[in-house]
Amino acid sequence: MPQEKDRYAFWTKYKRFASTEILLYVIMIIGIILGIIIFG
């Protein structure tokens, strides 16, 4: 049980960073797809 609590604390701390990281990944994937369409 204590392990689960630590995991929740980690997620609450990580959530703000994770959302921005996911946004960066989405932008990167869109950029790659656009690059393939334009240069392909």
MDTraj code that builds the backbone (N, CA, C; nanometers):
import mdtraj as md
import numpy as np

residues = "MET PRO GLN GLU LYS ASP ARG TYR ALA PHE TRP THR LYS TYR LYS ARG PHE ALA SER THR GLU ILE LEU LEU TYR VAL ILE MET ILE ILE GLY ILE ILE LEU GLY ILE ILE ILE PHE GLY".split()
xyz = np.array([
    [0.0809, -0.1236, 0.0000],
    [0.0000, 0.0000, 0.0000],
    [0.0845, 0.1292, 0.0000],
    [0.1887, 0.1385, 0.0810],
    [0.2692, 0.2623, 0.0775],
    [0.3282, 0.2897, -0.0618],
    [0.3589, 0.1827, -0.1320],
    [0.4143, 0.1951, -0.2664],
    [0.3156, 0.2674, -0.3591],
    [0.1893, 0.2326, -0.3484],
    [0.0848, 0.2938, -0.4300],
    [0.0759, 0.4440, -0.4011],
    [0.0859, 0.4798, -0.2746],
    [0.0793, 0.6210, -0.2359],
    [0.1948, 0.6988, -0.2990],
    [0.3133, 0.6411, -0.2974],
    [0.4293, 0.7051, -0.3594],
    [0.4057, 0.7246, -0.5097],
    [0.3446, 0.6258, -0.5708],
    [0.3163, 0.6341, -0.7136],
    [0.2197, 0.7491, -0.7440],
    [0.1199, 0.7664, -0.6590],
    [0.0257, 0.8766, -0.6781],
    [0.0951, 1.0120, -0.6607],
    [0.1826, 1.0221, -0.5624],
    [0.2575, 1.1458, -0.5399],
    [0.3454, 1.1763, -0.6603],
    [0.4099, 1.0725, -0.7131],
    [0.4930, 1.0864, -0.8328],
    [0.4102, 1.1369, -0.9502],
    [0.2904, 1.0802, -0.9681],
    [0.2068, 1.1202, -1.0808],
    [0.1576, 1.2637, -1.0679],
    [0.1226, 1.3051, -0.9467],
    [0.0771, 1.4435, -0.9291],
    [0.1910, 1.5409, -0.9571],
    [0.3129, 1.5024, -0.9173],
    [0.4311, 1.5851, -0.9451],
    [0.4625, 1.5852, -1.0943],
    [0.4477, 1.4699, -1.1576],
    [0.4897, 1.4504, -1.2964],
    [0.3860, 1.4998, -1.3973],
    [0.2604, 1.5097, -1.3524],
    [0.1485, 1.5402, -1.4422],
    [0.1727, 1.6675, -1.5240],
    [0.2132, 1.7753, -1.4571],
    [0.2321, 1.9035, -1.5240],
    [0.3395, 1.8913, -1.6325],
    [0.4495, 1.8229, -1.5999],
    [0.5574, 1.8035, -1.6967],
    [0.5147, 1.7088, -1.8074],
    [0.4399, 1.6052, -1.7716],
    [0.3986, 1.5037, -1.8693],
    [0.3083, 1.5649, -1.9757],
    [0.2173, 1.6527, -1.9372],
    [0.1255, 1.7135, -2.0339],
    [0.2023, 1.7954, -2.1372],
    [0.3026, 1.8716, -2.0926],
    [0.3824, 1.9507, -2.1868],
    [0.4668, 1.8595, -2.2752],
    [0.5165, 1.7497, -2.2182],
    [0.5980, 1.6543, -2.2947],
    [0.5134, 1.5868, -2.4025],
    [0.3905, 1.5481, -2.3674],
    [0.2985, 1.4867, -2.4644],
    [0.2697, 1.5857, -2.5775],
    [0.2480, 1.7127, -2.5413],
    [0.2240, 1.8172, -2.6403],
    [0.3431, 1.8283, -2.7351],
    [0.4652, 1.8268, -2.6807],
    [0.5866, 1.8323, -2.7630],
    [0.5934, 1.7121, -2.8577],
    [0.5633, 1.5934, -2.8069],
    [0.5652, 1.4728, -2.8903],
    [0.4628, 1.4833, -3.0029],
    [0.3432, 1.5324, -2.9717],
    [0.2376, 1.5482, -3.0729],
    [0.2836, 1.6447, -3.1814],
    [0.3406, 1.7590, -3.1419],
    [0.3910, 1.8577, -3.2378],
    [0.5010, 1.7957, -3.3237],
    [0.5898, 1.7184, -3.2614],
    [0.6994, 1.6532, -3.3324],
    [0.6459, 1.5534, -3.4358],
    [0.5479, 1.4723, -3.3956],
    [0.4885, 1.3728, -3.4868],
    [0.4195, 1.4431, -3.6037],
    [0.3456, 1.5494, -3.5752],
    [0.2783, 1.6264, -3.6815],
    [0.3826, 1.6841, -3.7769],
    [0.4914, 1.7354, -3.7216],
    [0.6008, 1.7898, -3.8030],
    [0.6618, 1.6854, -3.8943],
    [0.6835, 1.5652, -3.8417],
    [0.7406, 1.4547, -3.9212],
    [0.6443, 1.4162, -4.0335],
    [0.5164, 1.4036, -4.0025],
    [0.4152, 1.3670, -4.1024],
    [0.4070, 1.4732, -4.2109],
    [0.4054, 1.5997, -4.1716],
    [0.4027, 1.7088, -4.2693],
    [0.5281, 1.7057, -4.3564],
    [0.6427, 1.6809, -4.2945],
    [0.7687, 1.6706, -4.3693],
    [0.7629, 1.5596, -4.4727],
    [0.7082, 1.4447, -4.4357],
    [0.6954, 1.3308, -4.5293],
    [0.6016, 1.3667, -4.6441],
    [0.4914, 1.4337, -4.6127],
    [0.3942, 1.4728, -4.7158],
    [0.4572, 1.5744, -4.8118],
    [0.5280, 1.6729, -4.7575],
    [0.5867, 1.7799, -4.8397],
    [0.7039, 1.7266, -4.9234],
    [0.7927, 1.6511, -4.8613],
    [0.9146, 1.6041, -4.9302],
    [0.8962, 1.4687, -4.9975],
    [0.7895, 1.3983, -4.9641],
    [0.7697, 1.2632, -5.0128],
    [0.7086, 1.2571, -5.1531],
])
top = md.Topology()
chain = top.add_chain()
for i, resn in enumerate(residues, 1):
    res = top.add_residue(resn, chain, resSeq=i)
    for name in ("N", "CA", "C"):
        top.add_atom(name, md.element.get_by_symbol(name[0]), res)
traj = md.Trajectory(xyz[None], top)
